[in-house]
């Protein structure tokens, strides 16, 4: 496991964190995210990671995955947003009472995953690289969601920043 705090301090990394858990939370099975995004190119990546944030604020990796968006892979809405749905690595983790669940989102994870050239070309043979601005949306029309399967079933985990709820 790796402490994610240096990464999460970057301006290009989005985090959504629950309030401290009142009791332990056991999560098992595949984790899924549905992220609504708008990007300056139809070819972009979304990387999502679930983290366990301990009493000291240290953010530990639990599971993650990367999805590559491209025309035809995800439905595009009239407002040019797309809903990228993908599964993270299966989880088998117990979040302790007092810990927080965090979803970390970025538009890549190089060098762990090959970078997306932003042009639609194969990442291995691409001759050009284009920077892509990605905006993750979360409002009434764009309900970006983390689905975290737990032994207690599916419930809602409230974020501690006063935002809307993240589903678990």
C-alpha positions in Angstrom: 0.0 0.0 0.0 1.1 3.5 -0.8 0.4 6.8 1.0 -1.5 8.9 -1.6 -1.3 12.3 0.2 1.4 13.8 -2.1 -0.6 12.8 -5.2 -3.9 13.9 -3.8 -2.5 17.4 -3.1 -2.1 18.0 -6.8 -4.6 20.3 -8.5 -5.3 17.8 -11.2 -6.5 15.1 -8.8 -10.1 15.0 -7.5 -10.9 13.4 -4.2 -14.3 12.7 -2.5 -14.1 11.6 1.1 -16.7 10.3 3.5 -17.1 11.4 7.1 -15.4 9.1 9.6 -17.1 5.8 9.7 -19.1 5.2 12.9 -18.5 1.4 12.7 -16.3 -0.9 10.6 -17.2 -1.3 7.0 -16.4 -4.5 5.1 -16.3 -4.3 1.3 -15.9 -7.3 -0.9 -16.4 -8.0 -4.7 -15.8 -5.8 -7.7 -16.0 -2.0 -7.3 -17.6 0.1 -10.0 -17.6 3.8 -10.8 -19.8 5.8 -13.1 -18.1 9.1 -13.9 -19.6 11.8 -16.0 -17.0 13.9 -17.7 -16.5 16.5 -20.3 -13.2 16.7 -22.2 -11.4 18.8 -24.8 -10.9 15.6 -26.9 -13.0 12.5 -27.2 -9.9 10.4 -26.4 -9.1 10.6 -22.7 -8.5 8.4 -19.7 -10.1 8.3 -16.3 -8.3 6.7 -13.4 -10.2 5.9 -10.2 -8.9 4.7 -6.9 -10.6 3.7 -3.6 -8.5 4.7 -0.6 -8.7 4.0 3.2 -7.9 7.2 5.1 -6.8 6.5 8.6 -7.0 8.5 11.8 -3.9 10.5 10.9 -5.1 11.4 7.4 -2.9 9.0 5.6 -4.6 7.8 2.4 -3.8 4.2 1.6 -4.5 2.4 -1.8 -7.2 -0.2 -1.7 -8.1 -0.8 -5.4 -8.1 1.1 -8.7 -8.5 0.9 -12.4 -8.2 3.0 -15.5 -10.7 3.4 -18.3 -9.9 4.7 -21.8 -12.7 6.9 -23.3 -13.1 7.1 -27.0 -16.0 7.8 -29.5 -18.5 4.9 -29.4 -17.3 3.5 -26.1 -19.5 5.7 -23.8 -22.8 7.4 -24.6 -22.5 11.1 -25.2 -25.2 13.4 -24.0 -26.5 16.6 -25.7 -24.3 18.7 -23.4 -21.1 16.9 -24.7 -20.7 15.0 -21.4 -20.0 11.2 -21.5 -20.7 8.7 -18.8 -17.7 6.4 -18.4 -18.6 3.2 -16.5 -15.9 0.8 -15.4 -15.0 -1.7 -12.7 -12.0 -1.4 -10.4 -10.0 -4.4 -9.2 -12.2 -6.5 -6.8 -12.0 -5.5 -3.2 -11.7 -7.5 0.0 -11.1 -4.8 2.6 -12.2 -3.8 6.1 -12.4 -0.1 6.7 -12.0 0.5 10.5 -14.3 2.6 12.6 -13.1 6.2 12.5 -11.5 5.7 9.1 -12.8 7.4 5.9 -13.5 6.0 2.4 -12.0 8.2 -0.3 -12.5 8.1 -4.1 -9.5 9.6 -6.0 -10.0 10.5 -9.6 -7.4 11.7 -12.2 -7.1 11.5 -16.0 -4.2 9.1 -16.0 -1.7 7.0 -14.0 1.5 7.1 -16.0 3.9 5.1 -15.7 1.6 2.4 -14.2 -0.7 2.7 -17.3 0.4 3.8 -20.7 -0.4 7.4 -21.2 -3.2 8.3 -23.6 -1.9 10.4 -26.5 -5.2 12.2 -26.7 -5.4 11.7 -30.5 -7.0 8.3 -30.8 -3.6 6.8 -31.9 -2.3 3.6 -30.4 -0.2 4.7 -27.3 2.7 2.5 -28.3 3.1 3.9 -31.9 1.6 7.4 -31.5 3.7 10.1 -33.0 1.9 13.0 -31.5 0.7 13.8 -28.0 -2.2 16.2 -27.2 -3.0 17.5 -23.8 -6.6 16.9 -22.9 -8.5 18.9 -20.3 -11.0 16.7 -18.4 -13.8 18.0 -16.2 -15.5 15.4 -13.9 -19.2 16.4 -13.4 -21.3 15.8 -10.3 -24.7 17.5 -10.2 -28.4 16.6 -10.5 -28.0 15.6 -14.2 -24.6 14.0 -13.8 -24.6 11.7 -10.8 -21.0 10.5 -10.8 -21.1 7.5 -8.4 -18.8 5.0 -6.6 -20.5 1.7 -6.1 -18.8 0.0 -3.2 -20.2 -3.5 -2.4 -20.3 -4.2 1.3 -21.3 -7.1 3.5 -24.1 -4.8 4.8 -25.5 -4.4 1.3 -25.8 -1.2 -0.7 -26.1 2.0 1.3 -25.1 5.7 1.1 -22.0 7.2 2.6 -22.2 10.9 3.1 -19.3 13.1 2.1 -17.7 15.2 4.7 -17.4 18.3 2.5 -21.1 19.0 2.5 -21.5 17.8 -1.0 -24.0 15.2 -2.2 -23.8 11.6 -1.2 -21.5 8.9 -2.6 -23.3 5.6 -2.9 -21.7 2.5 -1.4 
